[in-house]
Amino acid sequence: MKSTFVAILATIFTAFFITFVVTYIGTLNSEYYDFRVALLMSSVAAFVSLIITICWSLPIHLYLKKHNKVSLGWYALIAVIPSLGFIYILKPFGEDSAGDLFTQALFCSLVGVVSATVFWYFAVYQITHNKQINKD
């Protein structure tokens, strides 16, 4: 359970970090250039990541673990679903064009897949890898 808790924290930090870097770089040449804008956006992303991780990813992780589905592909696939739903259903940035929605969904999916990879590493890979090492 400790590894799952660490995985959740690492996932939230990953979403925060990626969003902070991309937002900060994106505001460098704009009138909204400010460290605080990037901090605000990344804090919102971390909060959304926390909710999605607790309500979506954790139950699915427990299900996958129970049925011995531990490949990274499952976790990456599961991460894309809430990313697309978040953008196309909730439309958090307002009524944008189809192209803008696609770009936002692509970014959220990228953050989701990278975060899922981090979650998988801490919650699945390290556990199975350590069990294999201990057998030797």
Disulfide bonds with the S-S distance in Angstrom:
none
